[in-house]
Each structure stands twice: as structure tokens, then as C-alpha cells.
């Protein structure tokens, strides 16, 4: 019995050591939509993942709002997968325009996306600033991403490489000349903007700055 107890204690210690990074908090309990709002019925919250249901979409977002923060997470794309990160989202409207921005989560290799505007590829501040391509892992593998939002600046690191580092306050040209009225927002929710594809997210941690 003592040996079994020792093994259980060791196992618990290992689990704790793989929890939230220092000073980060988990945004997802791994099994439920607790702490989230929005189009919850269009997503699955289970098995340690938040996954948009195939053929469904909409935006889900944290109950809490944030100003400056760092968010770390992992994501996995299906072939042709499309989703997005809602940054400083007000809780209604299109995150790309009503929020500070939507950061693309996209399978850049899909033939159907071959002729997109550069500001529509993965990691880009949608319609405003293009991210550097070439750092996504093959479709079906987990990618690691970190997003830092401070003031009007956003930095995106994908699998260890900085693919976006920009100041949205300096942006004056927009895709299709469509203004992003929310880009000056100083606080809001963090969320995921689904576009009918089963893109999955896990290990979602945030630290306020």
C-alpha cells in the first residue's frame, strides 16, 4: 500500500509540473465551457481540447476581459482549416473588425488559399498586417504559438519563430479598403473565431501584463 501511495504522489507531482507556466493562468479546464461565452454550442469542450465542430462556427470568448497580456496555446489544423484569435473582442460583431483584430489561424498550404491577400495567411492581423509564412508544422500536427499584446502592438511567435511584430496604430492601409473600427480598442475578451472547420486548441494559458 505504501508503495502504491508513493507512486500516486509522484504521478501527481508530475502532473503539477506540467501545469500552467509561471504566472500564467489556464483559460480552459480541459472538459467544459466554464469561463467561456458566445457560440458555445458550436464547439466541443472535451479531452483537453476546444475544437470547433465541422460545418459550424462563430466566436467563443473568455468571460474575463484583458488589456495587455501574453497568451500561449497549441493548435492543430485539419486540411484547409480556418479559425482565428479574437483579440480585445467586445463580445459582439466580427472579431476582425469590431475587436482590436483577428489573428489568422489557417492552413497556409491548402490549394484553395493559394491566392489570398498576404494579410489573410496564418498569424496575420487579418486585413491589416501580413505575417511571415513557412513556420507551420505539417497539417495534423500540433503547433505552439505565443501572442503578446501590449498597447497597440502585437507580436506572434509560432513554433519558436517570430512571424508578426507590428504596431496597429501605424496601419493606414486595409484589405479592400475596409476600415477596422475596433483596432484602437484598449481592452476586451480573448477568443476563437470558428469558420466551419474542426480546428483544435489545447494548453491555453494567459498572463496579464
C-alpha positions, 0 to 999 in steps of 0.5 A, spaced: 500 500 500 505 504 501 508 503 495 502 504 491 501 511 495 508 513 493 507 512 486 500 516 486 504 522 489 509 522 484 504 521 478 501 527 481 507 531 482 508 530 475 502 532 473 503 539 477 509 540 473 506 540 467 501 545 469 500 552 467 507 556 466 509 561 471 504 566 472 500 564 467 493 562 468 489 556 464 483 559 460 480 552 459 479 546 464 480 541 459 472 538 459 467 544 459 465 551 457 466 554 464 469 561 463 467 561 456 461 565 452 458 566 445 457 560 440 458 555 445 454 550 442 458 550 436 464 547 439 466 541 443 469 542 450 472 535 451 479 531 452 483 537 453 481 540 447 476 546 444 475 544 437 470 547 433 465 542 430 465 541 422 460 545 418 459 550 424 462 556 427 462 563 430 466 566 436 467 563 443 470 568 448 473 568 455 468 571 460 474 575 463 476 581 459 484 583 458 488 589 456 495 587 455 497 580 456 501 574 453 497 568 451 500 561 449 496 555 446 497 549 441 493 548 435 492 543 430 489 544 423 485 539 419 486 540 411 484 547 409 482 549 416 480 556 418 479 559 425 482 565 428 484 569 435 479 574 437 483 579 440 480 585 445 473 582 442 467 586 445 463 580 445 459 582 439 460 583 431 466 580 427 472 579 431 476 582 425 473 588 425 469 590 431 475 587 436 482 590 436 483 584 430 483 577 428 489 573 428 489 568 422 489 561 424 489 557 417 492 552 413 497 556 409 498 550 404 491 548 402 490 549 394 484 553 395 488 559 399 493 559 394 491 566 392 489 570 398 491 577 400 498 576 404 494 579 410 489 573 410 495 567 411 496 564 418 498 569 424 496 575 420 492 581 423 487 579 418 486 585 413 491 589 416 498 586 417 501 580 413 505 575 417 511 571 415 509 564 412 513 557 412 513 556 420 507 551 420 508 544 422 505 539 417 497 539 417 495 534 423 500 536 427 500 540 433 503 547 433 505 552 439 504 559 438 505 565 443 501 572 442 503 578 446 499 584 446 501 590 449 498 597 447 497 597 440 502 592 438 502 585 437 507 580 436 506 572 434 511 567 435 509 560 432 513 554 433 519 558 436 519 563 430 517 570 430 512 571 424 508 578 426 511 584 430 507 590 428 504 596 431 496 597 429 496 604 430 501 605 424 496 601 419 493 606 414 492 601 409 486 595 409 484 589 405 479 592 400 479 598 403 475 596 409 476 600 415 477 596 422 473 600 427 475 596 433 483 596 432 484 602 437 480 598 442 484 598 449 481 592 452 476 586 451 475 578 451 480 573 448 477 568 443 476 563 437 473 565 431 470 558 428 469 558 420 466 551 419 472 547 420 474 542 426 480 546 428 483 544 435 486 548 441 489 545 447 494 548 453 491 555 453 494 559 458 494 567 459 498 572 463 496 579 464 501 584 463 
